[in-house]
């Protein structure tokens, strides 16, 4: 199984990790991931909080096909809500 790989400016081999899911139980809706993504992969969504029966904001994947595998959203996330995967070439 060969994975998709790239080369950095310095010539190092790099394997992109693409966003697969966001844990909405951990997400606090801070928007840091949203601001870090230039590809418009993420977007806000309102979920009903079962405990308080009020609405709360979380991030969701809206354009997964735009993801380039930089994992910047996961780096920006203070709650580590993201899961990533590699892709076969």
MOQUI-V536418 format. One record per backbone hydrogen bond with DSSP energy under -1.0 kcal/mol. NH is the residue of the N-H (numbers start at 1). CO is the residue of the C=O. If there is no record, write none. Layout:
# MOQUI-V536418
NH;CO
NH;CO
This chain:
# MOQUI-V536418
4;87
6;14
8;12
11;8
14;6
17;69
18;85
20;83
21;83
23;81
27;23
35;31
36;32
43;60
45;58
47;56
49;54
53;49
56;47
58;45
60;43
62;41
63;41
66;63
67;64
75;71
76;72
77;73
83;21
85;18
89;2
